[in-house]
């Protein structure tokens, strides 16, 4: 339709929805040494970061737009950028949840778990229009004061404490479901940070968490601004 706004997409064909991965670093020197051995990593000293390229070892990764379909003159494209916040912390910024989940698995193979482990992910819970103004600045999107950290363990403790006075198992179960459903109806924060349990659960739990948030963001993009995770749950339950 003429005049309809277009979604901003990545060069690899995904909706542009930035994600930041947070890593605990146990041995920074070993991480840097591992980066230097990878052909897909480039030391961007001017910007004090390492750049993860769709090149070398990363060429085997499959995206909506294949490596071969990317014009040769535009290669290698940047998949993400890594920065050390300090000697014990590192972040990886990417521009789609698909890149984020592939990055978790890729760097789990490239970096020994004894030197670095992913702990959290933050996602921007909105989509962006395609404009001629360039890409949104990720450092600005993920500025600490703009990130809302979700702590599921604390929420679980609150729910558990609320249920302790209910002795009937059936009533306790119904109340737990009601409380969780109410929580799912709450609007998502603009930028949401939550724990990643990759080493216990594999990549599927993170994939599901990020994919569901893109569904909500896409509904908001379409104008359904009251849409929540709870609507997805009810739709799946009804199906």
N, C-alpha and C positions, 0 to 999 in steps of 0.2 A: 504494500500500500504506500502510495506516495506520501512523503513527509513523516512516515513512521520512524521512530528512533531505532537505531540499530545497536545491537549488543557489541561491546568491545570483546574481541576474541584474541587468543594468543596465536603466535605463529605456528604452533603445533595443533591448533584447531579446537581448543577448549574454551569455555566461557572464562573470561577474565575475572577471577575471584581470588585475590591474594591470600596466601597462607604463609605463616612464619613457623618454622620448627625450631625448638629450643633444645640445645644439647648441653649435657654436663660433660666437661672435659677433665679427664684425669691426667693426661699427659699431652700438653700442647705441642711440645717439640715433636712427638711421635705423630700427631695429627698432621702437622705441617710437612713432615717427611713423607707421609703417605700421599699427601696432595701433590708433592713434587714428582711422584712416580706415575701420576695419572695424566694421560694425554688430554683428558676432558677437563682438566683444571688449569686455570690461568691465574697467575699472581698479579692482580691489578693493584700495584703498589700506590699509584696516584690516588686511588679511592679507598685505600686501606681495606681491601677485601680480596677474597678468592672468588673467581667466577667459574661456575659450573656450566660447561658448554655442551651442546648437542653435537658431540664430536668424540672420536676415539672410543673409549669403552662405553660411553653413553649412547652411541649410535644404535645399539641393539634394543634400546627402549622403544616401545610401541606407543604412539600417540594417535589421535584422530587423523592428523596429517603426518604422513610418513616422512622419514628423513629424505628419501629420494624425491618427494614432491616439493620440497623446499627449494626455491631457486638457488642455483649454485652461487650466484653473486651475493646471496644473503647469508651464506654459511660461514662459519658456524654461528648459530643463534645462541643466545644466552638462555639457559634453562633456570638458573638461579644464582644467587650470590650469597656468600658466607662471610660472616664477620665474627671476630673474637670480641665479645663484650669485655672480657678480662681473661686472665690465664686459666680460669676454671669454667668459662661459659662461652658458647658459640651459638650463633643463630644462622638459619638458612632461610632466605626469602625466595618464594616462587610465586608465579602468577596464576596458578590453578590448583585445585585440590588433587587432580590427577598427577600433576608433577610432584606434589607433596608426598603422596603415598609411594610413588615410584622412587623418590629420593630417599625415603626412610629405608626401603629395601636395598637400594643401590649402595648407600653409604654404610649400611650394616655389613655389607660384604667388603667394602673398601677400607673400613676402619675397624680395627679389633675392638670388641666391646670393652676391653680392659683400658682403652684410651679415650673413648667417647661413646656416650649413649644418649639417644633422644629421650626427652622427659615430657615435653609439652608441645602443643600446637595451638596457634592462634589463627582464626579465620575472620576475614572481613565479611560480615553477613549482608552483603549487598552486591549487586552487579553494576556495571559501568557502561555508559553510552560510548559508542565509537565516535571520536572527535578528531580534529586535526591538532589538538593541543598537546599531544604526546601522552605517554603513559603516566598514571598516577605515581607519585613518589612513595615508595614503600616505607622509607624511613619515617615519613610523616604519618602514614596510615597506622603504623605499628608503634608510634610514640607511646611510651609507658603510660602516660596519663589518659590515653584513649583506649587502653586495653582493659576489659573487664575479666578478671580471672574467676572461673567457676571451680569450686572445690566440691566435687561429688561426695567425698568422704564426710564433709561437714553437713551436707544436706541429709545424708543417710543417718548421721547421728541425731539430727533434729527430728527426723521422721521416727526413728527408733524410740527416742525419748517421749514423743507424743503418744506412741502406741503402748507404752508400758502400763498405763492405767486401764487398758482394755483387756479383760481376761478371756473373753470368748474368742477362740481362734478364727471363727468365721467373720465376726465383726472386725477383728484386728486386720484380717486380710482385706476386707472391703474398704476399711479406712485407709490402709496403705495404698491401695490402687487409686482411691479418690484423691489422696494427697499428691501422688505422682502424676495423675491426670491434670490436676490443677496446676502443677508446676510446668507441665508440657504446654499449657495454654499461655504462659507468659511470653511476651515478646522477647526475641533474642537481642542481646546487646549488639551495638554496631560492630565492635571487634571483640570476639570471645576467645578466651584462652582456657584450655582444659588439659588434664593429664593424658598422656599417650601410654597405653599399656601394650606396646608392641612386643616386648620380650615375653610377656605372659600369654597374650591373646593372638599374636600374629598381626598381620596388616589389616585383616577384615574389619575389626572393630573401628579402626581409624577411618577406613574407607567409608563405612556406613555412616559414621558421625559427620564426616565432611559432605558426603553425598546428600544426606537429609537436609543439611543446612543450605545446600545449593537449590534444592527443591523449594524451600521456603523463600529464598532470595529471588528465584525465578517467578514465583507467584506474586511477590511484591512488585517485581518489574512489570508484570502484566496488569498491575493495578489492584490486586487482592491484598491490600496492605495489612489486613487483619489476620492473614494466614499464619498459622503457627505449627510447630512440631506436633501439637496435639491433633491438628486436622489430618496430618499424615497418618498418625496412629489410628484415628477413627476410620479413615478410609481403608487402611489395611485390614482392620478388624472386621469391617463390614463386608470386605471382599472375601 
